Amino acid sequence: MSCTISSVEGLAGQLAEQKAAFVTAGAVSAAERRARIQRVIDLLVQYHKPLAEAMDADFGGRPLGFSLMNDVVGSLASLKHARDNLEAWMQDEPRQAFAPYDQLGAQAWVMYQPKGTVGIIGTWNAPLFTLLSPLAYALAAGNRAILKPSEVAPRTAQLVAEAFAECFDPLEVAVVTGGVDIAKAFTAQPFDHLVFTGSTEVGKSVMRHAAENLVPVTLELGGKSPVILARSADLDAAASRIAVAKATNGGQICINPDLVYVPRERLEAFLASLRTAYSGLFPTVVDNPDVVAVVNSQHLARVEGYLQQAQNCGARIESMPQELPVDGNDRRRPLRVVIDPPRDSQIMQQEIFGPAMVVLPYDEIDQAVADINARPRPLALYYFGEDDEEQRRVLEHTLSGGVTLNDVMMHAAMHDAPFGGVGASGMGRYHGREGFIEFSHLRTVFKAPAHDPRREWGLLPPYGEHFLAAMEALVTPD
């Protein structure tokens, strides 16, 4: 076992060693893939308590039970799903050989082969899940991996590195720690696939660096995920589920709702229902151990800056359950709801990623759809309503990474369905068989028949007098 990798040289050397080991080992059996995934599962079970404590310390307040639910149990679900299905996924897939070779005994199939070494850059907001959920499918596909935990959660990152060093040969899975300089160097390495979860702006930089080595990327980015409340929606149910979403991880989730479109005449009723629902979850914020704190002072200042600018522009802001002064010693904050701020304000342009939200009144639902389509493609879209025709119209006239109807964020919990973005919210996907395919090379194999009829059919030089006419006869619209 090796010590923690924390230098560019150590990273480059580890990658080279993993690549060499991959070539030497050859095919990776289903049993070996399952064994590797099981070791990650066992690692999580063994270290779940200190990992939850590390996340609590890194956030300055994150309930241990929430960290177990979100990061440990969430990761375990991905790992177990991959473990239990990988053998079926990795089987060669027969394909139809083309005529007339299919009649002569030709065969064809697609092999699903591992790519090699997958680099995975995790986030601070879900410091285990964003590492280990993609790792599950990378290992299922037979790859090796190098993980880069977020430096914003340093205690968690260090513990992850120590745990993997104890439980894994670094030629299978290794961990590199360090700050922004290491993260940038990580994206410039010649991995066989690179996974990044984070902001759209950083995602662009990751893609530029990866392009230097033609490394394929999976980018799970963010954006301003919108919610449409239709006039047919159950207002109290919608407000309750949106409140739960905003209460989750202090709103620090990539698919958290940023914008809520509400029929103009139902605006005040929605705000009242939202206040009731959110206050029911958190009657108070001060010293409330159930409230997840904003991760650090830099992110707190960013969110507070968005709110202050909106207020300076005359926007109305409602605080739930009550307004609180900013306290540098306690980063737990109430939910701030900004009603119809100026379109050029920062909170309308930037992903909030914190305990705040924008509510936008609309007159006709097509106005909301048009506003969503005028923005970069979001990672998620949410619709509340009981009008099936309208629901279909919203689905068909918008584009987002995923959708949840009559709730929020639930689609991302689907293990047997792809999770990913589109456009500015990312590219590629993991979860389920699609995640296995993402980290596999799909290799087409054609096995020719013993007899080659091209000479007797006049398809080889020297061409006979009928060759051109025969080719022209095949140029048809049917």
N, C-alpha and C positions, 0 to 999 in steps of 0.2 A: 504494500500500500504506500501511496505517496503522501507527502505533506500538501497543505493547501497551496494552490496555484494562485499567485497574486502579481505576476509580472507578464509583460508581453512576450518575453522570451520563453517563459515557462508555458504559456498558452500555446505558442507556435510549436514548441517541442512536443507538448502533449497531443496536439492535433496530428502531427506527423506520425507519432507512435501509434495513435488509434488507427489512422489510415493504413499503416503497414500491417497492423494486427488484423484489420478487416480483410485485407487481401490474402494474408496467410491463412486465415481460418476458413475462407470459402463459405459455402452455404451454411445458413443458420437454421437449425431445426426448430420445429414448433416447440419441442420440449425445452430447448435452450431459451427461446424467447419467453416462454411461460415462466421459466425459472428466474430470468432477469426481472420480469415484472413483479413476480412474487417477492423478490428481495426488496423492491421499492415499497411494496405493501407492508412487509415486515418491518422495514425501517420506519415507516410512518406510525405503525402501531407502537413500536418501541419508543419513539421519540415524541409522541403526540403531546405529552404534557409540557416538556421544556420548549417545544416549538410554539405552543399556544402562549406560554409565558413570554417567550421572546417577542412574539408579535404584539402582545399587550404593551411590553416595554417600548418597542419601536414606535408604536402609535401614540404613546402617552395616554393610553386608555382605550382598550378594545376588549370586550368581554371574552373570557376564555371559551365559553360555550359557543360564541359566534365564530371564533377562529377555528374551533374544532368543526363546526358545521360547514363553514364556507371553504376553508382551505384543506383541512385534513379529510373529513368525510367526503367533500366534493372531489378531491384528488383520488381517494380510494374508489369512488364510484367509477371514475374514468379508467383507473388501472384494472379494476376487476372486470369491467365490460370488455376491455381490450384483451385481457388474459383469457377470458372465457370464449371469445369469438375468433381469435387470431388464426386458429388452425383452418377454419372454414374460409376465412378471407384469403389465405395465402395459397390456396389450391390453384393450379393452372386452370385457365378458363378457355374451353374449346371455342374456336371460331370457325365459321364456314369458309372453306377454301373456295377460290373463285373458279368459275366454269372456264374450260371443261376439265380443269385439273381435279376438281372435286369428284368427277366421275372416273378418274384414272387412279384414284387412291391417295391423292395428296391430303395432307393433314395440316392444321394450323391451330395455334393456341397463343394465349397471352400469359407470360410469366410475370409474377409480382416479385421483384427482387429488391432487396435493401439498397439504398443509395450509398451508404457508408457511414459518415459521421454527421450528425445533426447538431447544430449549435442552437441553443434555446436561451433567449434573454427574457427573464421574468420581470415582473412589476412589483412595486411596493404595495399597491392596494390589495392585491391577492398574492402575496409573496410565495406561497407554496403552489396554489392552483395553477397559476400561469406558467410555472415550471413543469409541474408533474402531470398535468392533464395532457399537454402535447407530448411529454416524454412517454406516456403510456402508449400512444399510437406510433411513435418513433421506434420504440422497442418492439412493439407488435410486428412492425414491418421488418425487423431484423437488424436495425441500425445500432450503432453506438452513439454516444451523446456527450457533449460538454455543456454544462449549465452555467449561466451567469445570473445569479440572483441580484436583485436591485440593491444598490448601495444606500438607498433611502431607508431601508430596513436592515441596518448593519448587523444587529444581533441575530436576526433570523438568518441572514446570509451566512454568517460565520457558523451557526449551528448546522445549517444544511451542508456546508462544506465538510464539517467534522463528521457528520453522520454518514455521508456518502464515502468519505475516506475510510471509515471503519467497515462499511458493509459492502463496498464494491472495489473491484480491481479498476484502477483509473483507465485501463485500456478499454473498459466497457462503458462506464459512466464516470466522468470527472466533473469537478466544480472549480470554477475560477472566481475569485472575489476581487473587489477593487472598485475604484470610482469611475468617473466619466471617461478618463483616459483609457482605462482597461476596456470599458464598454465600446468605445470607438474602435479600438484595436480589434476587439472581438468581431465586429461587423466586417472588418477588412480581411479576415482570415479565409482561406480557401476551403470552407466547409462544403459538404455535399448537399446541404440544405440548411437554411437559416430561418429561425422562428423569432419574431419580435412582437411583443405586445406593448403598446404605449401610445403616445400621441401621434397625430398625423404628421406634424412637422418633423419630429425625430424619425418617424417611419420613412420619410423622403430621404433623409440622410443615410439611414440603414440601407435603403435600396440602391442609392448611389454607390456606396462602398461595396455592396455585394456584387454590383454590376461589373466591377473591376476584375472579378474572378469568375464572372458568369454563374454566380451561386443563385439557385432558385430560392425564393423567399415566400414565407407565409407571414403576412402582416396583419395582426389583429389590432386595429386602430380604434378610434373613437368617433367623435362628432356629437352633434346636438340631437340626440334621439328624441323624436317628437311623440306626443300622445294626442290623438283626436278623440274628443268626447262628442259623440253624435247626440242629436236631440232625443234619440230613442234610448240613450244609455240610462241605466240605473245610477243616478247621481251619487247617492250615498255609498253604494258598492264601489263605484269607480274611485271616489275620493279616498275610501279606506285602502284600496289596493295601491293607489299612488302614494299614499302616506307611508305604507309599509315599505315601498321601494325607496322612498327618500330617507327613511329611517335606517335602511340597510347600509352598514359600513360608512355611515355618515355621508351617504350620497356619493362615495368615492368608488364608483363602479363604472366601467366603460359603457354599459348598456343602461345606465340610470337615466330616467326621463329628464330632459333639460327644458323642453318646451311643451306646454299643455294648451291645446286649442279648445276653447269652451264657447258654446253658443252665447252670444252677447247677453241675452235676457236671463241666462242661468249663471252668470258670472258670480254674483254675490252669494247665491245659494251654494255654488261649488266651493267658494272660499270658506263659507261657514261649515260645510261638511268636512272639508279638509282639515280645518282647525280642530274640529271635534275628534276626528280620527287620529290626527297626529298627537294631540294632547292626551288621548287615551293610551297611546304607546309610551309617551314621555310626558308625564304631568309636570315634571321639572327637568331642567338640564344641568343645573349646577350640582356637582358632586354626584350625578346620576351614573352609576357604574354600567348601566345598559346603553348609554350613549357612546358611540365611537367617536373619538376625537379626530379633528383634522390632523393629518400625519405629522406635520412640522410647521414651524413658524413661517417658512417661505410660502407654503401652500395656503396657510391661513391668510397671510397678507395678500396673496393673489385673489382669493375669493372675496375677501373684504374690500379689496380695491374695485372689483367688478360692481359690488353692491353700492359702494360709495359714489362711483361715477354715475350709476343709474339714478341714484337719489339726487345727485347734483343736477341731473338733467330733468328733474321734476317727476320722476317715476314714483308711483305709490308702492310701498313695501310693507307687507304684513309679516310679523314675526310670530312663530308658533313654537311652543306654547306661549312664550312671552319674549320681549326684547331683553337682551343682556349686553352689558358693555364688554368689549374685548378684553380678555385676561390672558396675558402672555404665559401665565403659569398653568392655565387650564384651557386647552384648545377645543373643548366641547362647546358646540354652538347650536342655537336654535335653528329651525328651518326658516329661511327668509324667502318669501314669495314675492316676486317682482311682477307687478301688473302692467302690461302693455308699455314696456320701455321703448325709447326711440330705437329705430331699426339700426342705427349706426353705433349704438352703445356696445361696450365690450361684452356685456353679459348676453347680448344677442348674437355676437360673433364668435366668442370663444367657448369651448367646452367648459362647463362649470366645474365638474368633478369635486363636488363638495355639497354642504347642506344648504343649497339654494336652488331656486327653480323659477322659471318665467311662465306666466299665464297670459295667453293672448286671446282676446275675444274675437269671434268671427260672426258674420251674418249668414253666409252660405258656406256649406262644407267644401265646395269647389275652391273657395278662397284659401282655406287651410291647405288643401292639396297643392294648390299653385305655389303657396309660400314654401311648403316643404320641398317641392321640386325646384325651387329657385336656389336652394341651398345645396351644399355638398351632400353626397349620399350618406345617410346615417348608418350606424351599425345596427340599430334596431328601430322599429316603428310599432306603435301601439294604437289599437282602435277599440273603443268602448261603444257598443250599440247593438241593437237587436234587428236592424233593418238589413236583411241578407243582401238585397240588391245594392244598397249603399256600401256595405262592407266589401262586396266584390269589386265595386267601382274604385274604392280606395286601394285595394290590393293591386288591381290592374293598372292603376294610374300613378303608382309610386314605386320606388325601388329602394330597398334597404337590405342590410345584411340578413336580418331575420325579422319575424313578426310574432307578437303575441296578441291575441284577441281577448278582450274583456279581462285582461290582467296585464302585468308588466314583468319583463325579465324571465318569464317562465320557459321560453323556447330554448334558452341557453342551457337549461338543465337536461335537455334531451340527449341521452347518450347514443341513441341510434339514429341521429340526424346530424347533418353537418352544421358547424358553427363557424361563421366567418363574416367578413365585411365585403363591401363592394365600393369601387371608386375611392373616394377619400377616406372611407372607413376600413379599407384594407383589401387584401386579396388572399386567396387560398383559404383553407378550412381545416379544422380538426374536429374530433368526436366521430365515433362510429366508423363504419367501413370507409367513409369518405376520408377520415383522418388517416386510416391505414394506407389508402391509395395516395394521399398527399405525400407521404414519406416513402413511397415505393417507386421504383422505376418500372413502368409498364413496357415489357419487352415482347414484341411480336416475334413469333417463331413460325416459319413455314417449312414443312418437310415435303420435299418434292417426291412425286411417284417415280418408280423405276423407269418407266418409259417416257421419253420426251417426244411428242408428236409434231413439234414445230417444223422439222424438215419435210415430213411427208405432207404437211398442210401448206407448204409453200410460204412459210412465214420467215424463212432465213435466206440471206443472199446466197447465190445470185437470185434476185427476185424474178419470178416468171411473169408472163404477160397478163395473168389474171390477178396479180397481187394488188395493184392500185384499185381495180374495180371492186375487189373484195373489201378493201378498207373503206372505200367510199360508200359501199352498201351498209356499213355499220354506223355511218353518221346519220342518225335518226333522232327525232324529238321524243320518241317513245322509250 
